[in-house]
Amino acid sequence: MPLFPRLKHRVRLPELMDDPSLGECWHHEALRGLSRLNRLTRVARLIWPPLAELSRRLGRPPRVLDVATGAGDIPRALLQIARRHGGALELSGCDISPRAIEFAQRQAEAAGARINFFQCDVLNDELPGSYDAVICTLFLHHLSDSDAGELM
């Protein structure tokens, strides 16, 4: 008998923070919660080494896009890590939610982080510009297998 028999098939359920009628205060609290999760799991520290190597190979700061950026905490953390290591990144973040973009922009400004945030529905809109690397955390589980494959 398999240890986790229910994990054979994905079950996608809507998340509270994706509800457009959710109040702004609750949405911001959900974004803060995701930021805490990202900080605890040290996601940015895992993403940094390949970006540093890319920067070395390019001979310039790579242009990096964070898809479904939410609170923008991953780009902010990457910028801090890059500064500590004497590196640089050109960071952008996009999200379908105008609330998330507004929140991310305020957080970046408060941290003195130059990050370009913009609203984008990555399943239906063209990404503006070109990027050397595209990162995406805590988002693909929202998509069907076919949408996730198409996005990748």
Beta strands, then each sheet from edge to edge (+ up, - down):
strand 1: 63-67
strand 2: 90-95
strand 3: 115-119
strand 4: 133-136
sheet 1: 3+ 2+ 1+ 4+
end
